[in-house]
């Protein structure tokens, strides 16, 4: 019985997600980034007066890059919903969604690079919160990279 359940779960993971499922995953990814950023901001606020100028700059870059990925995730969620509701999903996918997904992928690559550049500039006391943001951002970038199915 367990083997059957495991096979069903694996089969479900192998199937491409519908645009609606993808939209939900993207919205959830955006929410997770927001939650992680809120924890990061709360932790940073308590030590902001002790931060060096370099740490403040790193924190600002880190926060901005994560927010850009959050925005990409939420925006693409709307595009997936548009594709799902479109009377002509193929035309919508070819003319609107596909070019936008490519722009999101390019933006994500740049924002992930910005996050990587910012990490060494962050105060060590924010490492745990920064790791939570990085996990949320990495997961969102993977979902964004799939585009709308």
N, C-alpha and C positions, 0 to 999 in steps of 0.2 A: 504494500500500500504506500509506504514512504517513497519507494522508488517511483511509483506512478505519479505521486504528487510532485516530486522533484522534477520528473520529466515534463510535466505540465507547466511548471514554473519556468523551466529552461526554455521550453517551446514558446511561452509567452514573451520571454525576454528576447528571443530571436526574431520575433515578428516586428515589423516596423510599426511605430506608433502612428496613430491617426493624427491629423492636424490638430484635432481637439485635444487629444492626449498630450501632444507636444506643447500646445498652448498652456495647458495646466501645469506641465512640468516646468515650463519657462517662468510662469507666474510664481510658482513655488520657489524656484531658484532665486528669483528676485527678492522674495520675502525673506529667504534665508540670509541673503547678503545684507538686507536691511537690518535684520536682527543682530547679525555679527558686527555690523558697523556701529549699531547703537551701543553694544557692549564695549567696543573699542573706544568710542567717543567718551563714554562714561569713565572708563579707566584713564584715558588721556587727560580728561578735565582735571582730575585730582593731582596730576603731576605737571600740568602745563607750565606753571610758573617756574618749575625747576628744569625745564627742557632748554637745551642749547638752541641756537638759531638753526643749526643743521638738523637737529631732531624735530623741530617745529616744521621745517621745510619738508623733511621726509614724511612726517605724519600727514601734512597737507597733500603731498603727492600721492601717498598711499590711499588716503581717503578719497581723493578725486578719481583715481583710477578704478577703485572698487565701485564707486558710485556710477561711473560710466558703464561698467559691466552690468550693474544692476539695471540701469536704464535700457541697455541693449536687450537684456533678457525680457524686460517688461514690454518693450516696443515690439520685439519679435513675437511675443505672445499674442499681441493684437493682430499682427500680420497673419499668424497661423489661423486665428479665428476668422479673419477676413477671407482667407483662402477657403476655409471650411464652409462659410456662408455664401460664397460666391456662386452665382449661377453657372459660371464657366471656370471651374477650378483649374483646368489645364492652362487656360489663357492667363488667369491670375498668377499662377505659379511661374509661368515662363516670363511674363512681362513685369510683374511687380515683385513677387516674393523672392525669386531666384537672385535678381540683382541686389536686393536689400540684404539677403542672407550673406552674400559675398562681402558687402560693406560691413556687416556686423562681424564677420570672421576677421576681416582686416583690422577693424577697430579693436576687437578682442585681443588680437596678437599684440597690438601696440599697448593696450592697457595692461596686459599681463607683463609685458616688458617693463612698463612703468612701475608696476608693483614690485618686480624683482629689483629694480634700481632703488626703490625706496626702502626695501627691507633692511639693508645695512645701516640706514640712517635713523631707524626707529630706536627709541629708548628701550634698553633691555627689559625694563619692567613691563613693557607692553607686548612681549613676545607671545604670551599665551593668547591674548586677544587677537594679535596679528595673525597667528596660526589659524584661528577660527575663521577670520575673514578670508585667508588664503584658501582654506578648504571650501568655503561657500563659493568663492569666486571660481575656483578650479572646476567645481561641479557645474556651475552655471555656464562656464565657457564650453564645457563638453556638451551640454544640452543645446546651447546656441549653435555650436558647430554642426549639429545634426540638421539644423534648419527646420523647415516644416515638411512633414512627410506626406 
